[in-house]
Amino acid sequence: MSATVARSFAETPSEGMSRLIPVRDERGNFLTPPLADASERGRWLCAELEQGNILFFSNTPFEFPEEEREFLLGRKQTSAAIHKNIAYRPEEDRVTGLDKSDANEATRLRSILGNYSRRATQFLEKLLPPYAGKCKLDYASFRPIEERGRPARLRARNDLPHVDAFPTRPTNGDRILRLFTNINPDQNRVWITSQTFDVLAPRFAGAIGLPQPQSKTKIARTLRSVARTAGLPGARRSPYDEFMHRCHTAIKEDADFHARCAKQRWEFPPNSTWIVFTDCVSHAVLEGQYALEQTFIVSHRAMVRPEKSPLTVLESIAGYSLKNAD
């Protein structure tokens, strides 16, 4: 099987829609245009990602032992409304989001997710040289719950299009790049995507308003420093992060947008892997169980197409900097 796409709402202009970029064939040969070397190929792939396209591998392009897969397929979360994901925090080498029934196996689970995180990171650094050394390794996660019909409050629903923003892990304009693997042996993982952020931004900037730039006065800078030192919630959020968090929520809550926006349907088959900037591509998960994911925060300075980044798009609308002033 291969990933498929179906479009609906054909009467809606398709500006800003994503394309699927198959990177390798079944034998592992690259399908990209003829390029001089790995560096040039990596730059081309980065450019495709940054303008809102999805890199696709029909077979997971790094080692994933069968015994680790079988262990994960045996995990069952019982409190789906509470913990939809099991998160692995690489910097702390620990897992969160476990049911009590899984606690006795936490060591094995931490090892498997740690292995996945390391392999995914090594693979990404080789595939995308422009980002090597310019990524912050963020959380990995295991998603054992069936997405179809999963109960959740509106703002926590995965089946409504949204762009990603992390309220507790602000990026200050750096990018959210995510690598997904469908480890389900029988079931596709089904997504829909809509328009990319550069197309959506004017609409939602008008709807929710742009944040004001941070004051650079001595008093304001001192107050921010004190708040950060004290670890107050939101103290490290930039104006950019404030907007992206509100935009994440506003898109989910906009019923008119859901009804009228152009959509694409993607079915990612068993053992496939795909990579996407989820702060740029509005996306939703409709169906699927048993997926792994690794998040990277990529420096804005590493961008091959910086004009396509959400930060640049928003600052061009606002006319002023949306990064932290200090």
N, C-alpha and C positions, 0 to 999 in steps of 0.2 A: 504494500500500500504506500501511497504518498500523500502528502498534505494536499487538501483540495480547498478551493475557494468558490463561494457562490455570492453574488451580489443581489441585494434587494433595494427597493426604493430607487429604481433606475432613473426616475424622473429628477432626482436630486443631483446637482452637480457633484462630480466625483473628485473635485480638487482636494489634494492632500490625502489621498487614500494610499495605504501601504501596498507594497509589492512583496511577494515571497521570493527570496534569493536562494535557490539551491546551491550549496557551496561545494559539496562532494557527491559523486555517484556511489553506487553500491560497492564499488571496489576501492573507494577512498580517493579516487582521482579528483582533482579540483575542476569545477565546472565554470570558474570565473573566466573572464576574457583573458587572452594571452598577455601575460605581464612579465616584466624582466626578472623579478625575483620575489622572495617572500615579503620583503619590505614594501615593494610596490603593490603587491596583492593585498597586503594588510591595510595599506592606506586606502585602496579602492573599497575594501569591505567596510572600513570605518566610515567612509563617506556615505555608503549605502545605509548603514545603520543610522547615522546622524540625520538623514533626511526622512527617516520614519519607516524604513523597510525592515524586513524580518529575515535574518539569516537562518537557513534551515538545513539540518542534517538528518537524512532518513534513518541513519544508524548513529547511535551515540558515538562521538569521535574520540572518546578516551575510555580507558579501562573502567569497567564496572562489573566486578565479580558476581557470578550467579548466586553464590551463597549469601552475599550481602543483599541482593535483590530479593531473594526468598525470605530473608529475615524481615525486611520492610513490608513485604506483601502480607506477612502474618500479623502485622500490627493493626489493632482496631481501636480507634478513639471512641469512647462512649459518650463524652460530653461535647457533641459537635457544636452546640450553640455557644460553648465557652471557648474551646480551643480548636480552631479550624486547622491550625498549623502546629507542627513541632519545630521550634526554631533552634538552630545551632549558632552559637556566638563564637566565631573563631578566635578572637582576641582573648576570650576567657576560657575557651575549650570546655564549654558546657552547653547543655540543652535545657530548653524551657518549654512549657506547654504540654507536659506529659500528664496523662491521667495517672491516678494512684496505681491502677492495675499495671502500668508500664514501668513504674519506678524501679522495680527490681532488675529491669533490663536496660537501665539508663546507660550503663557503662558501654554495653555493646552498641547501643544506638548512637552514643556520642562518637564512638570509633568510626562507625560507618559514615555518619554525616561529616565527620572530620576528613575522612578519606575522599569523599565526594567533593568537598570544598577544595581540598588541595589539588585534586586532579583537574577540576574545572578551572581553577586559577592557572595552573601550569599550561593547560590547553589554550586558554584565552590569551595569555602573554605571548605565545608563539603565533597564534592566528592573527592577532591585532597588535603588531609591534608599536604603533604610535601610542598605545595606551600602557605599554609595559613600564612599570615603575611610576606610573601616574594614576594608579587606581588605589582606592582604599577598599580593603576587603570588608564587606558588610556581612549581614546574616545569611546563612543558608537555611532552607526550610524543607520539611517533609510534609506533604499534604495528603493524609490518608483518607479524608472524608470525600464521599461522592458529592460533587458540586450541584448536580441537578436536584432541586427541591430542598437544598440545605436551608434551614430556618436561620434568619439573621435580621437584625434591625436594618432599616433602610441604608444608613451610612456605612454599615459593615458588609453590605451585599457585594459579592463578586460578580454577579450576573448582570450588573448595570454598567454601561461604559463609564470609564473614568481614566484619569491620568494619575500616576502614582506621586505621592508626597508623604514623607514620613514625619509626623508631628513631633516625635521624640528624638529624631535623628536628622536635624536640618542639614542641608547640603551647601547653603550659601551660593547657589548658582552652579555647583558641580552637578554632573549628570547621573541618573539612575539607570544602570545597565543591568539586565537580568538574563541569566542563562537557565533554561528550563529543560527537564528531561522527563518524558513520560515512561515510567517503569511498569505501567499496567500491561500485562501480557496479551490482553484481549480487547481492550477498549481504547478508542481514540479519546484524546482530550480536545474538547471543542471550545473554540474561542469565537467571539466576534470582535472586529475592530471597526472604528469609525475614523473620522478625519484626524489628522495630526495637529499638534498643538499650535503650529504657526497659523493654521486656518481657524482654529477654535478661539484663539486668544482674544481677538477683537470683540467677539460676542460676549465672552465671559468677563473681560475687563470692563465692558460697559455695564454688564449686569451686576457685578459685585463690587466694582470700583477698585482702582489701583491703590496700594498702600503708599503712604507718604515716605519720602526718604528719611533715613535716620538723621537726627540732629548731630552736628559735629561740635556743639558747644562743650566746654570743659565739664559743666555740670552733667549734661546728658551722657557723656562718655564715662564719667565717674559712676553714675547710677547703673549703667549697663555693666561695668566691670564688677561692681558689688553684687549685682543680681547673678552674674555668671559664677562668681566665686561662691556664692551661697547656694548655687545649684537650683535656682528657682525655675519652675516649669516655663518653657518657652524663652528663657533668657538668651539662648544662643540663636534663636530664629532671626534671620534677616527679613527685610521687607519682601524679598523674593520668596522666602519660605512661607511667610504669612499668606501671600497671594496663592501659592500653589496648594497649600492646605485647604484654603477656602474654595479654590477652583475644583479640587478633587471632590469636595462635598457638593458644590453647586451643580456639577455635571450629573452626579447621581440623582439629585433632587429635581432635575429639569425634565418633567414628563413630556413636554412638547419637543424637546431635543430628542428624547428616546424614540418618539413616534415618527419624527420626520427625518432624522439624520440618515445619511448614506451608511450602509453597513456591508461588511465582508464577513464571511463565515470561513473559519479555518479548522480543519480536522487534523490534528497532529497524531500520527499513529503510534502504536507500541514501539518502544525503543528509540524513538526520535528525540532530537534535541533542537531547540531553537533559541535565538538570541535577539533581544529587542530592547531599545530604549523606552521604558514604560512611562517616563515622564513626558514623552513626546507622542507616543501612540496611544490613543484612547482605546481601551480594550475591556473586555469582560469575559469571564469563564462561564460557559453554560453547562458543560457536562465533563465528567472525568473523575477518576479516583486514582490515587497513588501517583503523585508527581513529586519530583525534586526540583529545587531551585536554588541558585546562588546569585546574590546581589553584589554588584560592584558600584562604588561611587567613583566616577571618572572625573578627573580634574577638567574644568572648563578650558584650561590652557592646553589640554591635549587634543582638543577638537580639530578635526580636519576641515569641517564645515561649521565654524563657530557661528555664522549668521543664522544657522538653523536651530541653535540651542534655545530652549525656553527662556533662559536669562536674556539673551540678546534680543529675542522677539519682544519680550515684555519691556525691556529698557528702550527699545525703539518706539514703542507705543507711549510709554511714560515720559520719555525725554530726560530721564535722570537715572542715576545708579540705584539699583535695588539690592545691592550687596551690603553687608555689614560695613558701617563706617569705620570700625576699628576691630 
